[in-house]
Amino acid sequence: MNLKNGKPLVPSNIETLKPYVAGKTIAEVAELYKPKKIAKLASNENRLGCSPKVKAAIDEAFQEIQDYPDPVARKLRAAIAERNNVKPDNVLLASGSESVISILCKTFFLNKENAITADATFVGFFVQIGVRGVHLKRIPMTSGYRYDVKAIANAIDENTKMVYIANPNNPTGTYITKDEFEWFMQKVPEDVLVVMDEAYHEYAKDVEDFPHALNYDYDNIIVLRTFSKAYGLAGFRVGYAIAHEELIKNMMKTKLTFEPTALGQAAALAAYHDHEFLKKSIAVVEQSKERLYNFFDKHNVEYVKSISNSVMMILPTEGEAIDFTQKMLEKGVILRRINAFGLPNCIRITVGLPEEMDHFEQSFLEVYSRQ
Ligand SMILES: Cc1ncc(COP(=O)(O)O)c(C=O)c1O
């Protein structure tokens, strides 16, 4: 769209930006295909729902809904700080970790500076970096669909400001190990921010060689977490960053003043204290993952083992991935093609409740055998 004088109204980085395309909603699929039942296994949500304590907390917060939210989410920030042995000044809350990523992009880049990440990782990072017009180096993954930390370290140049690592990674479910992380941190200059996106931390935390980025004393590490996954609050939009207070102080300047919402803050606080629900959520994911691995082994389907709440299925071609996803959708099983994440022949399956896994398996047998 150009003006008469030839000037573009929309900057080229936005004009050419590929936006984030979310998975289909249950309502859309119900309307389009009218399947008897629907299993939404596309967006890495918690199929168990959320803590039953959330309802009472939002009812209470609703009493003050006419008031603006606490801009720094004091109560929630204090709870997060206490549990993670940091100060409240080290914590920033925002509307989901996607918003935290947007804040990072707004806060830290000067002209000409670049960011580095893997080729096949959380597409939300690609989008927010693109919005900011920052040059992004996407480094191919290793043959096992893992972050290639050596290649990333080699790609750092004098203009690199940020390295983004989703650990565990979405969509692959793979992770960088303690040894890899420690090696990497030795290599990274201190003026390069290392963003460790731990959206799936709750599922990964007990894996023996998983590096808990918060346990490392580097001022340039920024850890991201979210209430959207294991806590089951994706609809509320609450995520956070933990980092050095100087970094957080400056990120506070670029965040939208009143995010996250008052209801989101109340819901997250209630969910954060419900350890039983969290345990149950993690157990459901573990059981359904094992079940899916066995199912895939039995049917000779290639997949990648995961320490998050999804499993990546690998098909020989992009055409087969498109076909399989569409046929499953018509049966009411919503899966996620991950072409936008850089893997056109792969499909991400969020593991769900036993009845949803039944639905997946039955539909798979009808659809896959016919290919
Ligand atoms: C690695 C990663 N980071 C961030 C997000 C965004 O989560 P939120 O709902 O907190 O914005 C996701 C969601 O899929 C994710 O997989």
PDBQT file of the ligand as one rigid body, heavy atoms in Angstrom, charges set to zero:
ROOT
HETATM    1  C1  LIG A 401       8.312 -22.228  24.126  1.00  0.00    +0.000 C 
HETATM    2  C2  LIG A 401       7.094 -21.369  24.284  1.00  0.00    +0.000 A 
HETATM    3  N1  LIG A 401       7.237 -20.130  24.742  1.00  0.00    +0.000 NA
HETATM    4  C3  LIG A 401       6.186 -19.327  24.922  1.00  0.00    +0.000 A 
HETATM    5  C4  LIG A 401       4.913 -19.760  24.615  1.00  0.00    +0.000 A 
HETATM    6  C5  LIG A 401       3.781 -18.795  24.790  1.00  0.00    +0.000 C 
HETATM    7  O1  LIG A 401       3.092 -19.059  25.936  1.00  0.00    +0.000 OA
HETATM    8  P1  LIG A 401       2.124 -18.005  26.600  1.00  0.00    +0.000 P 
HETATM    9  O2  LIG A 401       0.784 -18.602  26.557  1.00  0.00    +0.000 OA
HETATM   10  O3  LIG A 401       2.656 -17.832  27.991  1.00  0.00    +0.000 OA
HETATM   11  O4  LIG A 401       2.211 -16.732  25.823  1.00  0.00    +0.000 OA
HETATM   12  C6  LIG A 401       4.709 -21.028  24.130  1.00  0.00    +0.000 A 
HETATM   13  C7  LIG A 401       3.354 -21.482  23.765  1.00  0.00    +0.000 C 
HETATM   14  O5  LIG A 401       3.112 -22.378  23.018  1.00  0.00    +0.000 OA
HETATM   15  C8  LIG A 401       5.825 -21.864  23.960  1.00  0.00    +0.000 A 
HETATM   16  O6  LIG A 401       5.701 -23.098  23.482  1.00  0.00    +0.000 OA
ENDROOT
TORSDOF 0
